Amino acid sequence: MNVAKIATTRYTTKAFDPHKRIGSAQLEQIRTLLRFSPSSTNSQPWHFIIAGSDEGKARVAIATATGPYSANQPKVLNASHVVVLCARTELTDAYLEHVMEQEENDGRCKTAEAKVATRKGRAFYANLHRELDDTQHWMEKQVYIALGTLLLGAAALEIDATPIEGFDRAALDEALGLRQRGLTAVVLAALGYHSADDFNAELPKSRLPAEEIFTFL
């Protein structure tokens, strides 16, 4: 696999073909990409909602119905699937212990000392962000790591994708009942296959020169 080629040929899809669907095997790989995305201290402060039915996509599209967000509604409705990438609204000690228990079940804690060290290290950073009062921002940054994993992985699977920040977060949280579940929507990713109306498919990619954006020490 040539990862550089994938990076230079993938692009943000502007129009999806509503008749083309992502297959179940590829969708399972998408789920794996999201589930195994890296996060700080393996805190996994996220939840992913995958809307693939017309009804499900319509519920997500409520958040793109009006104002400056309306241009994104066709992308949500015509995509094969839309992923709502959510962050937790709290990073509680109980949740961190839940992560710890899963790690132990999966065999990551080889000794009692390793378990203590892992718990102590994760608690240190969780408490640090609580003191800095930026825990929500910290968790949402982890969600964006998952988004990056998803976008590159989708391109490797030859699935078109569009990251979408242009939506009414409060409206989506309400439509999906996210706050009651201790979650909030952070970003969307529309997935599928571009249509003939996708003007961006034929445009060359444009990035600043390498010498301008890299510094080697």
N, C-alpha and C positions, 0 to 999 in steps of 0.2 A: 504494500500500500504506500502510495506517495502522498503523505500528509500535506506537504507544501502545495501539491497540485490541487488537492481538495480545498485548501484554504484560499487559493487564488481563483478558483472557478465557482465556488459557492457564492450566492448573493441573496439579498433580501427580496423575496417574492412579493410583487405588488398586486397580483390577481391570480386566484386559484381556480382550477377546473373543478366544479362541484360534483362532477360525475366520476372522478378518479378517487379511489379509496386506498388507504394504506392497508396492506395485508396483515393478518393476525401475527405472523411470524416476525415481521418487521416491527409491529407495535410492541411485541414482547421485548424486542431489543431496545426500543425506546424506553420502556419501563426500567429495564436493567441499567441503561445509561443514567437515568435519573436517580435510581436507588443507590447506585454505587458511586455517585459523584463525591468528590472530596469535600470536607468541611473542617473548619478550625476545631481542633481537639476531637474530631469525629462527633461533634455535637448534633449533627443532623437536625437543625432546627426548622424543618420544612415539612410541607405536605404538598402533594401534586394531584390536582384534579384533572382528569382527562375526559374531555367532552367529545364524543364521537357521533352521538345521535343528533338528529335535527332538533329535538327538544332540548338536549343538553347544550348544544351550540347556541340556541335561541336564548337560553338563560344567561349564558356568558355575554351574548350580544347586547343584553340590556344595558351593559356598562359602556356601550359604544353607540347608543341610540341618538344622542343629541350633541349639539355644540361642536367643539373642536375635535371630538372623538368620532364623529359620524363617518369620517372617511375610512375608518378601520372596520366598520361593521361588515362590509362585504367580505373582507378577509376572514373574519370570524365565522360568518355563515357559510362561505363557500369552501373553506378548508376541509380536508378530510377529518382532522382532529385538531382540537385546541387544548393546549395545556395551560392550566392556571397554576403558576408557581407561587406558592404561599409560604409565608414565614409564620412562626409561632408569635403570639403576642406577649408571651412570658417564657423565660427560660428558668423554670423552677427546679429546685433541688430534687423533687420527685421525678421530674422528667429526666434529669441527668442520671439519676439512679436507675431509671428504666433503661437508658442507653448502656449503663454499666452492666446491668443484668444480661442484656443481649450480647454484649462483648464476651462475657463470661460463658454464656451458652455456646457461643461460636468458637470458643477455645483460644481467645486472645490473651487471657490471663493465665499464664502457665504456672504461676506461683501466687501464694497469698501476698507476697511482697509486691509482685507486679500489679496486682489488683489495687493495692493501697496506693502505689505510685501513680497509677492511671487516674484513680479517683481524685487524688490530691492535685495532680496537674490540671485536670479539667476544672476542678473547683477554683483553682487559683485564677484562671483566665475568666471564668464566669463571674467571679467576685470582682475582678479588676474592672470588667465592663459595667458591672452594677455601680461601682464607685465612680466611674467616669460618666455614668448616666447615658451610655450609648449602646445599651444591650440590643435595642431594636435595630439600630443601624448595623451593628455587628452581625446579627442574624440575617438581615436582608442581604448583606454582602455575601453570605454563604449561599443564599438562593441564586445570586448572579453567577457564582461558580458553577452551579448546576445548569444554569441557562447556557453558559459557554460550552459545557460538556455536551448538552443536548444539541446545540446548533452544529458543532463540528461532527458529532456522531450522526446526525440526520443527513448531513451532506455525504458522509461516507456510505450511507445506505441509499444514496441517490433520492432522498426525500427533500423536497423544497420546504423552506421555513421562513417565517417572519416573526422576529421579536417585536412585541407591542407593549409600549409603556403608555400609549395614548388611550386610556380608558378611565372611567369614573370608579375609583377604588371603593368609595363608600357604597356606591350603587351595587357593585359586584359583591362586596362583603355581605350586603343585605340580601341580594338575590340568591346567594348560595348558602346563607346562614353561617358564614365563616366565623364571625365574632363569637357566636355561641359555642363554637368548637375550639376557641382559643387560637384562631388563625386570622390572617389578613392577606389579601391578594397583593402581590408585589409586581409581577410582570406576566404577560401572556406570551405564548409561542404558538402561532398557527402553523400547522404541518399539513402537507399534501403535495400536490403537483400543479405546476403553473399552467395557466391557460394561454391561449393565443393572444389574449389582451394584455399580457404581462409585458409592458414596455421595457422593464428593467432586465429582462432575459437577454436582450440583444445589446445592451450597453456595456462598454468595457469597464472593468473595475478601475477605480482611481484611489491611490493612496499617496501620501507624502513620500519623498525619496528616502531610501534606507539611511543615507548618511545624515539626514535631518532628524531622524527619530531614534537612532541608536547611539549610545556612548559606550565604548569598551574601556574598562579599567584594568 
